[in-house]
Amino acid sequence: MVTVNDIAIATADEALDEEALRQRACTELLRQRAIELGLLAEDDPAPREGAVSEAASAAIEALLMQELAGPEPDEVACRRHFEANARHFAQGERVQVRHLLFAVTPGVDVDRLRQHAEGHLIALRASDAAAFTEAAKTLSNCPSGADGGRLGWLTADDCAPEFARELFGRSEIGVLPQLLHSRFGLHIVAVDAREPGRLPAFEQVREAVAQQMRQRHQISAVRQYLQTLAADARLQGVELQQATSPLVQ
């Protein structure tokens, strides 16, 4: 039994990897905090198979807005961010990509899968395109494996956001030195070519710059907030990185 403050978030017959357990634990910490602050009824049902009630979802969103609201980025900060990260706002950027996918499925040992993938990554970085093609055909869990892992020319809109963040706004060519993580699993990626796209004027992307700054603030704030909640919680069967002192006031 896996519990957060004595509330079960998983049962013994569920084959969940560590990341899935951590995600459930974080959601439950936020749900319980919403109850504590009166944003959610005390009789809100405990999650079933990781799913919380509709009321709990709304309360968690309200909790994060209430507790973690940050300052609105001003013009000077936005311009500074744009100048430091200009490549990320290029329009029409494309990359020509091949990949191998090591899918993360229920019950898989993620650490062993990562070690397996990293072993192949090291080998492929020292090999030629033919070796990559053969590895994709025999190892990849993506249908593209039959075509040597070729995904063709991609724009950021063609990719899952977490995949796009690691591919675009960069300059590397060849097999990338680290595994890319996505909702589908672990990827070994080779970039064959890049088209940089056009850099817009700041005024054209002012709101996109501000939104990216808001998102970065929220990601950092949520992580710290969860660490604080975890430090005060009774956790059984799941480990979270805990804060030893309050990080969010």
GUTIDREN-273694 format. One record per residue (C-alpha): residue in three letters; chain; x, y, z. Coordinates in steps of 0.05 Angstrom, whole numbers, plus 5000, padded with zeros to 4 digits. Last residue first. Layout:
BEGIN
  resn  chain    xx    yy    zz
   ALA      A     X     Y     Z
...
This chain:
BEGIN
  resn  chain    xx    yy    zz
   GLN      A  5121  5629  5048
   VAL      A  5150  5579  4999
   LEU      A  5217  5547  5013
   PRO      A  5202  5523  5083
   SER      A  5260  5484  5112
   THR      A  5286  5414  5104
   ALA      A  5253  5408  5036
   GLN      A  5236  5338  5013
   GLN      A  5253  5303  4948
   LEU      A  5196  5253  4944
   GLU      A  5198  5179  4960
   VAL      A  5138  5132  4955
   GLY      A  5117  5071  4994
   GLN      A  5093  5108  5055
   LEU      A  5094  5184  5061
   ARG      A  5075  5221  5124
   ALA      A  5076  5295  5104
   ASP      A  5111  5357  5132
   ALA      A  5172  5354  5085
   ALA      A  5127  5334  5028
   LEU      A  5088  5399  5033
   THR      A  5152  5440  5030
   GLN      A  5179  5400  4971
   LEU      A  5112  5409  4936
   TYR      A  5117  5484  4943
   GLN      A  5188  5485  4917
   ARG      A  5168  5446  4855
   VAL      A  5106  5488  4845
   ALA      A  5147  5553  4849
   SER      A  5199  5529  4799
   ILE      A  5146  5507  4748
   GLN      A  5106  5570  4761
   HIS      A  5165  5617  4749
   ARG      A  5183  5581  4685
   GLN      A  5111  5586  4661
   ARG      A  5106  5660  4676
   MET      A  5171  5673  4638
   GLN      A  5145  5634  4578
   GLN      A  5081  5673  4580
   ALA      A  5118  5739  4581
   VAL      A  5160  5719  4520
   ALA      A  5097  5696  4483
   GLU      A  5064  5762  4500
   ARG      A  5121  5803  4471
   VAL      A  5128  5760  4409
   GLN      A  5115  5811  4354
   GLU      A  5143  5869  4394
   PHE      A  5209  5833  4403
   ALA      A  5220  5831  4328
   PRO      A  5218  5762  4297
   LEU      A  5277  5716  4286
   ARG      A  5267  5676  4223
   GLY      A  5279  5601  4216
   PRO      A  5342  5565  4236
   GLU      A  5339  5507  4186
   ARG      A  5374  5448  4218
   ALA      A  5402  5383  4192
   ASP      A  5416  5311  4211
   VAL      A  5395  5314  4284
   ALA      A  5403  5245  4316
   VAL      A  5360  5228  4377
   ILE      A  5363  5172  4427
   HIS      A  5295  5175  4461
   LEU      A  5268  5154  4528
   GLY      A  5194  5144  4540
   PHE      A  5127  5165  4509
   ARG      A  5113  5225  4554
   SER      A  5181  5251  4534
   HIS      A  5253  5246  4557
   LEU      A  5312  5259  4511
   LEU      A  5374  5218  4524
   GLN      A  5439  5257  4525
   PRO      A  5496  5271  4477
   LEU      A  5453  5286  4416
   VAL      A  5471  5243  4355
   GLY      A  5490  5292  4300
   ILE      A  5482  5367  4296
   GLU      A  5476  5413  4356
   SER      A  5455  5485  4346
   ARG      A  5397  5497  4394
   GLY      A  5332  5535  4394
   PHE      A  5293  5472  4380
   LEU      A  5306  5400  4400
   GLU      A  5303  5396  4476
   ARG      A  5241  5440  4484
   ALA      A  5208  5404  4425
   PHE      A  5209  5337  4462
   GLU      A  5176  5366  4525
   PRO      A  5124  5401  4481
   ALA      A  5106  5338  4442
   CYS      A  5127  5349  4371
   ASP      A  5098  5372  4305
   ASP      A  5086  5443  4330
   ALA      A  5161  5451  4343
   THR      A  5174  5440  4269
   LEU      A  5197  5373  4241
   TRP      A  5233  5350  4178
   GLY      A  5236  5275  4172
   LEU      A  5219  5228  4229
   ARG      A  5269  5174  4207
   GLY      A  5280  5119  4258
   GLY      A  5312  5072  4207
   ASP      A  5248  5066  4167
   ALA      A  5221  5006  4206
   GLY      A  5240  5044  4269
   SER      A  5190  5098  4251
   PRO      A  5136  5054  4283
   CYS      A  5167  5072  4350
   ASN      A  5190  5019  4400
   SER      A  5261  5024  4373
   LEU      A  5310  4966  4382
   THR      A  5317  4926  4318
   LYS      A  5300  4976  4263
   ALA      A  5327  5035  4302
   ALA      A  5393  4999  4315
   GLU      A  5401  4984  4241
   THR      A  5390  5056  4221
   PHE      A  5438  5081  4275
   ALA      A  5491  5032  4251
   ALA      A  5482  5057  4180
   ALA      A  5489  5129  4202
   ASP      A  5558  5117  4232
   SER      A  5581  5097  4301
   ALA      A  5615  5130  4361
   ARG      A  5552  5167  4385
   LEU      A  5515  5102  4372
   ALA      A  5555  5063  4423
   ILE      A  5545  5115  4478
   LEU      A  5471  5120  4464
   HIS      A  5464  5044  4464
   GLY      A  5490  5040  4535
   GLU      A  5447  5100  4554
   ALA      A  5385  5063  4531
   HIS      A  5400  5001  4572
   GLN      A  5417  5043  4633
   ARG      A  5352  5081  4624
   LEU      A  5312  5017  4617
   ARG      A  5344  4989  4680
   ASP      A  5326  5052  4718
   VAL      A  5255  5052  4690
   ASP      A  5239  4981  4711
   VAL      A  5177  4971  4668
   GLY      A  5112  4956  4705
   PRO      A  5068  5001  4662
   THR      A  5104  5022  4598
   VAL      A  5163  5069  4586
   ALA      A  5180  5063  4512
   PHE      A  5253  5061  4489
   LEU      A  5247  5103  4426
   LEU      A  5302  5109  4375
   HIS      A  5307  5173  4335
   ARG      A  5320  5207  4268
   VAL      A  5310  5281  4258
   GLN      A  5312  5337  4207
   VAL      A  5301  5402  4245
   ARG      A  5258  5462  4227
   GLU      A  5253  5534  4251
   GLY      A  5193  5571  4220
   GLN      A  5191  5626  4272
   ALA      A  5250  5637  4319
   PHE      A  5228  5649  4391
   HIS      A  5275  5599  4423
   ARG      A  5334  5628  4386
   ALA      A  5324  5695  4422
   ASN      A  5336  5666  4492
   ALA      A  5381  5719  4523
   GLU      A  5353  5776  4482
   PHE      A  5281  5754  4496
   HIS      A  5294  5748  4570
   ARG      A  5323  5818  4574
   ARG      A  5265  5846  4534
   CYS      A  5215  5812  4580
   ALA      A  5251  5837  4643
   VAL      A  5251  5909  4617
   GLU      A  5178  5906  4596
   ASP      A  5153  5878  4662
   PRO      A  5141  5806  4682
   GLU      A  5078  5800  4726
   PRO      A  5100  5782  4796
   GLY      A  5084  5712  4820
   ALA      A  5020  5677  4842
   LEU      A  5040  5614  4879
   GLU      A  4991  5606  4937
   GLN      A  4926  5631  4907
   MET      A  4936  5609  4835
   LEU      A  4963  5542  4858
   LEU      A  4904  5532  4906
   ALA      A  4853  5551  4853
   GLU      A  4882  5498  4806
   ILE      A  4881  5447  4862
   ALA      A  4809  5466  4877
   ALA      A  4787  5456  4805
   SER      A  4819  5387  4802
   ALA      A  4789  5370  4870
   ALA      A  4719  5389  4847
   GLU      A  4726  5345  4786
   SER      A  4745  5287  4832
   VAL      A  4814  5258  4832
   ALA      A  4840  5201  4787
   GLY      A  4902  5163  4809
   GLU      A  4869  5095  4808
   ARG      A  4815  5123  4853
   PRO      A  4830  5188  4889
   ALA      A  4801  5200  4958
   PRO      A  4731  5228  4958
   ASP      A  4719  5300  4979
   ASP      A  4688  5297  5048
   GLU      A  4730  5355  5074
   ALA      A  4702  5400  5019
   LEU      A  4754  5436  4977
   LEU      A  4783  5507  4980
   GLY      A  4780  5508  5056
   LEU      A  4855  5516  5065
   GLU      A  4864  5446  5094
   ILE      A  4821  5416  5038
   ALA      A  4865  5449  4985
   ARG      A  4927  5423  5022
   GLN      A  4898  5353  5019
   ARG      A  4888  5358  4944
   LEU      A  4958  5387  4935
   LEU      A  4991  5330  4972
   GLU      A  4948  5281  4934
   THR      A  4971  5309  4867
   CYS      A  5043  5304  4889
   ALA      A  5035  5232  4912
   ARG      A  5002  5212  4846
   GLN      A  5059  5243  4806
   ARG      A  5110  5209  4851
   LEU      A  5077  5142  4841
   ALA      A  5077  5151  4765
   GLU      A  5151  5169  4767
   GLU      A  5168  5109  4810
   ASP      A  5136  5059  4762
   LEU      A  5066  5033  4773
   ALA      A  5042  4961  4770
   GLU      A  4977  4965  4809
   ASP      A  4961  4902  4849
   ALA      A  4991  4928  4914
   THR      A  4946  4989  4915
   ALA      A  4960  5061  4898
   ILE      A  4943  5130  4927
   ALA      A  4920  5107  4995
   ILE      A  4907  5164  5045
   ASP      A  4947  5154  5110
   ASN      A  4982  5221  5104
   VAL      A  5003  5201  5033
   THR      A  4997  5126  5023
   VAL      A  5025  5069  4981
   MET      A  5000  5000  5000
